[in-house]
Amino acid sequence: MAQPSNNAVLREQLSQYTPGGTLQLPDNGYRRVSVQLFGYTGHGKSSLINSCVCAVRDEDYQNVAGAGQTDGTNTLKRKQHALAESICIKDNQGFSTLNNNELLQACAQLRSLETERGDQWQDRLETIANLLPDHFSTPPTDFIVPVIVHSSTDKITQKREDIGRFIRKAYDITGIHPIIVITRRGNENTDRIFTEFGELGATHRVVLENYIENNQTRNEVADNLILKFLSRCIHEADRGIRMRENQDRQQILVTQRRAQIKEETDVQMEEKKKLENRVRELEQEREQKPEQELSRKRCSIS
């Protein structure tokens, strides 16, 4: 009797998976693993979703995530896609500069503090305050696995500090290291970017090729890399679940919400100080201007 292929085995494992299942951790309070994709705009997050969907379901390619249909910054709803009964994958708004505001938005998503419509977070503290009653009463049942998607065509040299900061924050919040997915594996920069992410502390790095609109033909090798990536996701999720096995999930929830509010407040206070300093500088410039004009007139007379 012919043995099932490795890909068939991986698909079966994913379809039968339940949170904690790879480490025999039943009744842990989590019902689903949510693979959350982060990264800069245009680096292949939506294409990775399309690739995962067709590889797991063993179906022809379909653009279910709308890859290439927006510029990545107009996403108002972070839609999730079911890969199996207990696994989903979710796109998030692409980073532009990964500044404090974008980092805070990503942290809110990692802490399960978000709305279905995907707020733009201009009024972040008000948004959080409105969400607190529900979130404090019911711990989330999704265990979040952070994934950073980065194209090998874009060097990270000038972004190292910002990316490194996000990697550390993601680990602090979820307790697991973000999985790095480097897309466009045939590019000459792939090895260098792979090494640079390792230098930033990323312990799990995957190189693969997405299926895209002009390259929809599936093959066993590409499928295998995608399925192995998802297998890594559920194993990391179970490792994180084991770390929280003896912790009070309600207390984790309270601690995470407090941390988000503190970070939001700190950033707003920093922005307020910058604004106040700028106003002070403008006032000083305005006061000095008449004196400079008078000094020039005196010089012209003499």
Secondary structure as UniProt FT lines:
FT   HELIX           6..16
FT   TURN            19..20
FT   HELIX           21..23
FT   STRAND          32..38
FT   TURN            41..42
FT   HELIX           45..57
FT   TURN            64..65
FT   TURN            67..68
FT   STRAND          80..84
FT   TURN            85..86
FT   STRAND          87..90
FT   HELIX           100..110
FT   TURN            111..112
FT   TURN            116..117
FT   TURN            122..123
FT   HELIX           124..137
FT   STRAND          142..151
FT   TURN            152..153
FT   HELIX           157..159
FT   HELIX           160..174
FT   STRAND          179..183
FT   TURN            185..186
FT   TURN            188..189
FT   HELIX           190..199
FT   TURN            200..201
FT   STRAND          204..207
FT   TURN            213..214
FT   HELIX           220..243
FT   TURN            244..246
FT   HELIX           249..301
//
